[in-house]
Amino acid sequence: NIPLHACEHFYVITEPIARLPKNLPVLRDLDGCAYYKEEAGKLLIGAFEPVAKPWGMDGIGEDFCFTELPEDLDHFAPVLEGAVQRVPVLATTGIQTFFNGPESFTPDDNYLLGEAPELGNFFVAAGFNSVGIQSAAGAGKLLAEWIADGRPPADIWDVDIRRTFPFQSERSYIEQRVSETLGLLYAPHWPHRQYETSRNVRMSPLHDDLAAAGACFGSVAGWERANWFAPPGSEAIYRYSYRRSNYFEPWRAEHRAVRESVALFDQSSFAKFEVRGADACHFLQRICSNDIDREPGRVVYTQWLNELGGIEADVTVTRLDADAFRVITSPATARRDWTWLQTHVHPDERCEMTDVTDRYAVLSVMGPGSRDLLASLSGENWSNAAFAFATAARVTIAGTEALAQRISYVGELGWELYVPVGSAQALFEAIRDAGRHHGLRLAGYHALDSCRLEKGYRSWGHDINDLDTPAEAGLGFATAINKAVEFIGREAVQKQRAGEVRRRLLCLRLRDPEPLLYHDEPVYRNGRHAGFVTSASYGHTLECAVGLGFVHAEEAIDAAFVQSGDYEIEIAGQRHAAAASLTPWYDPTGERIRS
């Protein structure tokens, strides 16, 4: 599966221009959607227009090779009109060449690199989206090392082909999407910007209910997910900004509901894999760094590691019965994690794997009022003694059977309720109706993200990846180094534990409550650059921007090292005072989730 589609790509070359410098730098006019470069005494003007023209919908002939497409001056005219305003000499300069040729684009403007998940030892380097020459040397070196060593030598998740999904190659999806992505090469990279084309590919059974409640949706791995809820009388659309935008106050209210009362999240987009069979436990013990050989009804947080100790996946594993387990992971990494499962089972291991993602919806009831709300709908015993943290049980809620898992990604008391898709809407309505007496609020993924960052919870692909180890990521507690079955990466983990860790993921926060953080901002310690923010949000409980970020040093990074430093984070060229910690800012002892 290689989701690529060609678009018509235009440029013109002018007639010779007197005294045009040969060393003229390339000019990119992002607002004008155009670029300019000197071409043998002439000027080449190309474009990445906002709405591109897909090409090749009826197939491409086997003999097609460097063939030009028909001119379309009407399509290119707005770019030329803007070019005359930008470079006045063009008003008196003729056009010598009008070129139109096909160029392939991907669904997200990042190229496709790496080993194809469907076919072992088959590597792909494609879809360079007009940056092929500038990326070629690095991509070639990286791919050569990957082939030779069996693993990528750098964090390449943004371009890893395993991030893609088969639906992205379907004609109805890819044709629309590339008409947008070509233009996005020159568009502002707004925080939380959402694609406008090829939407509603995968939807929760609660989608219409959430939309009616004012949900503003975002798309992840094709799933439409509620990011925030617009108050009555306001539009559920983003007003993009690098400052506090129209969703800031609704998001704050949802965040506070999680912390102070109770909130309901639709997390049906979770990827859900079931592993069953006589050897299912042994197989999962080999690939999980934590000990998942617990009694049925236990939920275990764990990582999957590679031979170097790098984190390949960040998942929870629930033991359903003696020979059955359910793996829960992010929708964004679903294909990658599914491939890891399938490629690491031994031929003689008796177990089978099933992707049950589309069979179950997930309603997450989170907050200090979650126990009282669920108890009002069910005769089950939801007390701490009967239903402890990190356990799961089959329950009946408002007449609906569900698997309830007491686990939290927001740092509060709460349960994830796994129900058959056909029962989801009835359960949603029952919880929503009963919730009116408990201060229930519907909440979206912005609130989930800000809560998890206050609590210091990691996100694979943002905060951790296959080059980061549990010791560096602060996840040593989820590594059962002495369990009976040797897991992949154990030797590397042991070696690192015996030495010094000079690179650590820290919890970060700004001291000034006004600035915002997003990701990739530089982090300084004692005036020297020490790392970058990996992911960030606004902590509405802490009333400041919070995030996670890796910091590196020439000495061991421990609590004393972290506490002895003065930290700053650079935003748009200005440094802001910050604080750093190895432990979460919110509820560092975990009392609230275990209450």
N, C-alpha and C positions, 0 to 999 in steps of 0.2 A: 504494500500500500504506500504509494508515493503521491500525496495530494499536491498536484501542480496543474496549473492551467495557464495558457498563454494569453497575453493581452497585446493589443497593438501599441507599439511604443514609437513615438514620433520625435524627430529632430529635423532642423533645417540647417543648412550651411549657406552663409551669405556670399555675395561676391567679395572680391578682395577689398579690404578697408585700408586706406593709406595710413601709414605710421602706426599701425596696430602692433604693440610690443609683442615680441615672441615669448617673453617670460611673463605674460599676463597670467595672474593666478586664476584658478577656477573660481567662479562666482556661483553661489547657490542662493537664489532668491526664493526663500521658502514661502513667503506670502504670495508671490507670483507664480508659484508652482514650477519654476523654471531654473535651469542651470546654463551657464555660459562658459565656453572655453575657446581659447585661440586654436585655430586649425589652419596652419600653413598660410598665415596672413589673412585669414577669413575668421569669421566668428560662427561657432557652432552653438545653437540654442536648442536645448532639449527640454522635455516636460515630464512631470509626474502629476497629471491633472487629477482633480478630486474624484471624477467619475470616469473610469477608464473603459475601454472597449475590449471585452473578451474576444478571443479569436480561436478558431479551430474547433468549434462546437460539433461540427460534422466529421471530425477526424482530420488527420494530417497525413498527406500522401507520403509513401515510403521514399519518394524521390525528392521530397522537399529539403532543400539545403541552401541556406543563405539567400533565400528568395525574398524579394521585396513585396510588400502588400500595396494595394491601391492607395493613392493619396486621399486624404480627407481633410481638406483645408478648412471646412466649416467646423470640424471638431477642434482643430488646432488654432483657429483664429483667436479665441480669447487669450491664449498664451502669447501669441504674437503681438496683440494689442497691448498687453501688459509689458512686453519686452521693449516696445517702442518708448513707453514711459520711463522704463528703467535705464535704457541705453539709447539716448536721443539720436545718435548717428544712424540708427536702424531706419529712421523715417526716410532717409535718402539713400539707403543701400538696398540693392536688389537681392533676391534669393536665388542662389545658384543650384542648390540641391534640396529637394524635399524628400526626406526618408521616412518610411514607415515599415517597421519589421516586427516580428513577434518576439516576445520575451516572456519566459515563464515566471509565475509568482506563486507563493504559498499562501495558505489561509491566514497567516499571522505576520508575514513579512520577514520571518526568520528562515534561514535556509535549513536543509535537511541533511544531517550528518550522522554517520554511525552505522552500527550493525542492524540490519533489518530484523525486527522481532519475529517475522514469519519464517525466516530462512537463515539458519546459522551460517556463519562465515561468509555472509554476503553483505558487503558494505556499500553505503550510499553517500554520495556527495552531489547534491542537486539543489535546484531552486534558489540560486544565489541573488535573485531579485535586484539585479543591476549593481551588485557589489562583488561580483565574481573576481575581478582582477585585484581589487584591494584586499580581498579575503583569501586569495588563492594560496599564498605561501603558508599562512598560519593553518588553514584548513588541511592542506596537504601534509604538513608536518604532523599535525595532530592525528590525522587518520592513519598515517604510516605507523606512528607509535602505538595507536590503538590496535592495529592489526598485529604488530609484532609482540606487544605485551599482553594482549587480551583484555585491556581495559583502557578507558580514556585517560589521558594524563592531566586533564584539567576539567574544571567545572564547565560543562557544555550543555546543561539542561535546556537552555533557551533554544538551542538548535538541534538537540537530540531528536532523531526521527521517532523515538519511542513516545514522544509527546503527542503524536498524531493519532487519529482514529479513522477507521474505515469510512464512516459516514462523510468525512471531509473530502473524499474523492468522488462522491456522488455528484452527478452533473448539476442537479438543482441547487446544490450547496456551493460547489467550487466556482461555478460561473459567476454567481452573484458576488461571492466574497472577494474574488480577485479584482472585480471592478472597483471595490473600495480599498483594498490593501495597497494597490499601486499608488494611489493618491496619499495614503497615510505615511509614505516614506518622507513626505515633506510637510505633514500636518503636525500641529503641536501635540506633544506627548502628555496629555492631561492626566492627572491622577484619576484613576477609576474610569477612564474613558472606555465606553462600551462599543462594540461593533454594531453597526446598524443593519447590515445585510445578513442573510442566512441565519436568522434567529428561529427560535421555537423548534429546534431539532429534537430536543429531549425535554420533556416536561413532567414535573411531579403530578400525581393525581390531585394535588391540592392547588394547582396553578391558578385555576379560575377563582377559587375562593380567596387566594392571596391577592390576585389582581383586583378583585372587588373590594378588598380591604385597603387598597391604596399602595400595593407593592410596586416598587421600582426595581426592575429585574436587571441582573447582570448575567453573563453567560460564561460558564466554565466547562470545558470539555463537552460543549453542546448543551449542557443543562441550563435551563432558565431557573435562576435562584433569586429569591427576594433579598436585595441588598439593604433596603430600608423602606419604611412605609411613610407615605405622604399623609399629612393630616387632612381631615375633611376640608374640601374647598380649595386644595392646592394640587398642582400637577405632579404626578409621579415621574418626573424627568430630571436628569442631571443638568445643573447649570455649572459647567466645568470651570474650575478655578484652582490656582495653587494656594489660595487662602480659604477661609471658612466659607463654604458654599451653602446652597439652599438645603442640603440634606443634613447639615451639621446639628441643628436643634432636634429634628426628629430622631436622629441617630443617638443623641445624648439621652433622650427620654427612654429609648429602647435599652440602652446600656444601663441606665439607672434602674430600670425595671428588673433586669437580671440581678443586680446587686441588692436591691431593696425589697422586691416583692416576688414576682414570678413572670417568666417570659416563655413564649412558645416559638421554637424554631422549626422550620421544615428542612430537614437534612437528608431528604430522600436521595439526593445525588451521591451519597456515600457509595463507593464501590464495595460490593459484598461477595466474597468468594467462600465457598464451602469446601472443606477438605475432609473426605471420609474414607474409611477403610482400616484394615487391621494394622497397617503401618503408618497411619496418618500422624499419630503422636510422635513416633520416631523421626519421621520426615520433617515435621515442623520443629522438633527439637534441634535438628541439624541446621536449619536455616534461621532460627530465632535466637537472638543473643540472650533473651530472658528465658526463664524456666516456665514452659507452658504445660508441663505435665502436672496439672493441678486437678482437683476434683471437678466434676461437671458443675457448671454454674459459676465458674470463675472467669473473670475478664483480666487479661494480662496485656500490659503495655510493653511493646518490644520493638527492637530494630532488627533488620536483616543486614548483615555485614558482608563485605567482600573479603578476599584473602588478606588485604592490607589493613583491615579493620575499618574501612570507610563505610558510611551508612548508605545502603542501597534502598532501604524502605523504612518507613516509620508507621507502625500499624498497631491495632489491638487484635488480640486473638481470644475468642470466647470458646470455651469447651462446652459443647452442647450435650454430649454424652461421651461414653468411653472411647468411641472410635469416630467422633464427629466434631469438627471445629468450624468456626466462622471467622474469617479474616475481614476486618474493616479497614479501608484505606481511602485516601482522597480521590475524587473523580479525576483530577488532573494527572495523577500518576497511575491510574487504573491499568492502562495497557502495559506500562513498564513493569508494574508489580505482578500482573498476571503472567507476563513473560518470564519473570524471575521464578515464579512458582513452577511453571511448566518445564523450564530448562534445568531445574535443579533437583527434580525427582529422579531417583535411580530406577533403572528398568526393573529391578527385582523388588522394588517397594510396592506393596499392595495398598494403593490409595488412588482415589479419583478426585478430580477437582471440577467444580461447577461454578460458573459465574451466575449468581442469583440476584444481581443488582436490580434488575427490573421486576423482581417478584415482590419486593418489600419496600414500603414507604417507611420513613423514619420521622417521628415526631419527637422532638426533644423538649422536655419540660424542665426548665432550669430556674433556679433562684431559691432563696430561703423559704418561700411559700409553696414550693413544689410538692412537698410531702403532704401538706394539708389539702391542696387541690386534688391530688391523685386519690387521697383517702376518701374524699367526698364522692368520688366516682366509682369506688371499688371496695369490695369487702376484704381485699388483701391486707396483709400486715406490712406497712411501709416504714416501720420503726427502724432505728439504727441497729437495734439488736437483731431484728428479723431479716433486714435487707441491708447488709453492710456495703460499704464502698467497694467497687471493683467486683461485684457479683451480678449475676443475671438470673432471672426466674421467669417462667411462663405465668402470666397473670391474665385476669379478665377485668377490663376497664370499660364501664358503660356498655356491657354486653359484648365487647370486642376482645378477642383473644390476641395477646401480644407477647413478644419477648421483651421484657424490660431489663435494661442494663444500667446499673448505677455507675455512671462514668461521666466525666465532665471535661469539656474543652474550654470552659469559661471560668473555672475556678469557684464554682458554687455547688451546693447541694442540687442534685438533679438526676433525671433519668432519660435515657434514649429508649423510645418505644418502637420496636420493629413490628410492623403489622403487614399482612397481605395487602397488596395495592387496592384490591376491591373493598377493603374495610377501612381504608384511610380516611375517606371523607366523613364517614359517620363518626369516627373517633375524634377527628378534628372538630367537628361541630359540637360534640359533647364536651370536649375540653374547653372550647371557646365559650360556650354557654355557661358552664359551671365557673369558668374563670372570672366572669364578671363580678362574682362575690369575693374574689381573692386578689383583685388588682392585676389580673393577667393582661399582658401586652404582647402583641405579635412583634417579633424582632427579626432583623435580617442579618446578613453576613458582615456588615460593617460593625454592628454591635458585638457579634461573636469574635471578630478579629481584635477589636479594641480590648475586650475582656481577656482574651487569651494572652495578649501582649502585656497587660498589667500583671498577669500571672506568670509570665515568662515561658509559656508553652511554645515549643518549636513547631515550625512548618517546613516539611521537606520541599526542597526546590527553592526555598527562600532563605531559611536560616541554616539548614543542614543539607548536605549532599554526599555523594559517594567518595569525596575526598576528605570529609570530616569524620573524625573518630568519636566514639562515645565520651572519652576523656576530654577531648577538646570541646565537645558540644554540651558538657555537663550532664550527660545521660548515663554515667557509670552505674547509677542505681538500677537501671533496667538491664544490666548485664550480669547474668548468673555464671560467673567465671568457673565455678566448681561443680556445675551440674553434671550428671552422669554421662550425657551424650555430648561429645565435642562439637561445638557449633562452628560454622564457617567464620573465620577471622579471630578465633580465640587466641591463637598464638600471638598475633599482632597486638591484640588488646593486652595480653599479659606483658609483652615487652614495653608497651607504652606506660603501663602502670608502674613498672619498675624504674622508669626514668622521669625526666622532668617534662611538664607540659608547658610549652612556650607560646601557645596559641589557644585562646579560650573565647567561648561565646559568653558575652556579658549582657546583663539587663541594663538598659540605658534609659535616662529620662532627662528632659531639659529642666532647668531651674526657672526659666521664664515661662509663664503659662500661655503666652501668646503664639510663639512660632509653631509651625507644624512640621512634622517629619513624615517621609514616605518610605524611602529606601535608598541605599547607595551613598548617603551623605558621608563625607570623611569624618573620622573620629581622631581627635588629638589627645595625647596624654603628656602632660608637662610640656606642652608646646610643640611636641613632635608628632608627626602623623603616625598613628598606630593601628588603623584599620578602617572599616566601613560599617555603616548600619546595614543590616541584612533585611529587616522588615520593621515597619513602624506604623503607629496609629496615634490617635489622641486618647489618652486615658481619662475618661470623664470622671472616674472616681478619684484619681490622683490630681485631676485638673492641670494636666500638662501633657506634652507629647512624650510618648514612651516607645521603646523599641528594643530590638536585640541587635547585637553586632559583634563581629570577631575582632579581637585585639591581639596583636602579636608583640613579642618582646625578646630580648636576648638573654633573659633569665626566666626562672620558673614563675608562672603566673598563678599565685594563690591568693587567699583572702587578704593577706597583709599587703601584697603587691597592689591589688585592686584598690584597697582603701587608702593607700599612700599617694595615689596619683590625683592630679587635677585634670579634669576632662573638659573638652570642648567638642562641639559638633558643628561642622560648617554647613550653612544653608545659604545657597545663592551667593556665595563669596563672603559671607559674614559668619564669624565664629560666635557660638552661643555657649554659655556655661552649662555644663551637664554633670550628672552624677552617674556612677557605675557601680554594679553590684554583681556578685556571683549568685545571689538568691533573689527570688521575685520581689517586686515592690509590694504586691498585694498578697496578703495572707501567706507569708513565706513558709509557715509551718504546715499549711494544708488543713487547718482545723475546720474551715467552712465546708469543704467538700466531704469531710468525714463526720460532720455533725449529725 
